[in-house]
Structures are given as C-alpha cells and as structure tokens.
Amino acid sequence: MELVKIKGDEKSALIEVKEETFTLTSAIEEQLWEDKNVSEAASFREHPYLSEPKIWVKVKKGNVKEALEKAIENLIETTKEFREKFKKAL
C-alpha cells in the first residue's frame, strides 16, 4: 500500500491509496464522519477498474492528519471488537 497526497493543506486533503481496495477507503470515510471536527469526507474511484481509490477530507477544527489518525485508530478498535465477537460466535 502506498499513500499519495494529490492536493491539500492543513485543513483539507485528497489522498490516493494505491494497491488497496475501495473497501478500506470506505471504512475510513465512515469513521471520519464520526468526528465532529470533520466537515467533509468522501471515498471514491473515478473508474472501478482503472483507478485507485481516493479519500477526500476537510476539517473545521484541527488538521487533516489528526482527523485521519483518529479515524484509523477508531477503525482498528472496531475491527478488534468485531474479531472478539466473531470468535465468541463461532
């Protein structure tokens, strides 16, 4: 996986996630929307087969890096919780 910042500044960024699926960027987007400091979040692909997924984020307060780090940490915690419940269910 490689991350490429296509454009942005401290308050907004468009990031391409190379060699990854839309599933990951979509999950990150969902976590970004849980942050009250995030004003815009989106994950998308220009073409389903020919382009890499991208994440767009814009913050009202703080900075993009903090918002993305928080979203990813929350996603990791959600995944750990799911794994434990999955183990118990089986």
C-alpha positions as CSV (number, residue, x, y, z in Angstrom):
1,M,0.0,0.0,0.0
2,E,1.2,3.5,-0.9
3,L,-0.4,6.8,0.1
4,V,0.0,9.7,-2.3
5,K,-1.3,13.2,-1.3
6,I,-2.6,14.6,-4.5
7,K,-3.5,18.0,-3.1
8,G,-4.4,19.7,0.1
9,D,-3.2,21.7,3.0
10,E,-3.6,21.6,6.8
11,K,-7.5,21.8,6.6
12,S,-8.2,19.6,3.5
13,A,-6.6,16.8,1.5
14,L,-7.2,14.4,-1.4
15,I,-5.2,11.2,-0.8
16,E,-4.8,8.3,-3.3
17,V,-4.5,4.9,-1.7
18,K,-2.5,2.7,-4.1
19,E,-2.7,-1.1,-4.3
20,E,-5.8,-1.1,-2.0
21,T,-9.5,-1.7,-2.4
22,F,-12.4,0.7,-2.1
23,T,-13.5,-1.3,1.0
24,L,-10.7,0.2,3.1
25,T,-11.2,3.8,2.0
26,S,-15.0,3.5,2.5
27,A,-14.4,2.2,6.1
28,I,-12.1,5.2,6.8
29,E,-14.7,7.6,5.4
30,E,-17.3,6.2,7.7
31,Q,-15.0,6.8,10.7
32,L,-14.2,10.3,9.5
33,W,-17.9,11.2,9.6
34,E,-18.0,10.2,13.3
35,D,-15.5,13.1,14.0
36,K,-17.3,16.4,14.8
37,N,-14.3,18.3,13.5
38,V,-14.7,16.8,10.0
39,S,-16.9,18.9,7.7
40,E,-16.4,16.8,4.5
41,A,-15.4,13.2,3.9
42,A,-15.6,11.0,0.8
43,S,-14.1,7.9,-0.7
44,F,-14.3,7.3,-4.4
45,R,-12.8,5.9,-7.6
46,E,-13.0,7.6,-10.9
47,H,-13.2,4.2,-12.7
48,P,-13.9,0.9,-11.0
49,Y,-11.1,-1.0,-12.8
50,L,-8.6,1.7,-14.0
51,S,-8.1,4.0,-11.0
52,E,-7.0,3.7,-7.4
53,P,-9.4,4.6,-4.5
54,K,-9.1,8.1,-3.0
55,I,-10.1,9.8,0.2
56,W,-11.2,13.4,0.5
57,V,-11.3,15.0,3.9
58,K,-11.9,18.6,5.1
59,V,-11.8,19.7,8.7
60,K,-13.4,22.6,10.6
61,K,-11.0,22.4,13.5
62,G,-7.7,20.7,14.0
63,N,-5.9,19.3,10.9
64,V,-6.3,16.6,8.4
65,K,-3.5,14.4,9.8
66,E,-5.1,14.4,13.2
67,A,-8.5,13.5,11.8
68,L,-7.2,10.7,9.7
69,E,-5.2,9.3,12.6
70,K,-8.2,9.3,14.8
71,A,-10.4,7.7,12.1
72,I,-7.8,4.9,11.6
73,E,-7.5,4.3,15.3
74,N,-11.2,4.0,15.7
75,L,-11.4,1.6,12.8
76,I,-8.7,-0.5,14.4
77,E,-10.7,-0.6,17.6
78,T,-13.9,-1.5,15.7
79,T,-12.1,-4.3,13.9
80,K,-10.7,-5.7,17.2
81,E,-14.2,-5.6,18.7
82,F,-15.6,-7.4,15.7
83,R,-12.9,-10.1,15.9
84,E,-13.6,-10.8,19.5
85,K,-17.4,-11.1,18.9
86,F,-16.7,-13.3,15.8
87,K,-14.5,-15.6,17.9
88,K,-17.2,-15.9,20.5
89,A,-19.9,-16.6,17.9
90,L,-18.0,-19.5,16.5
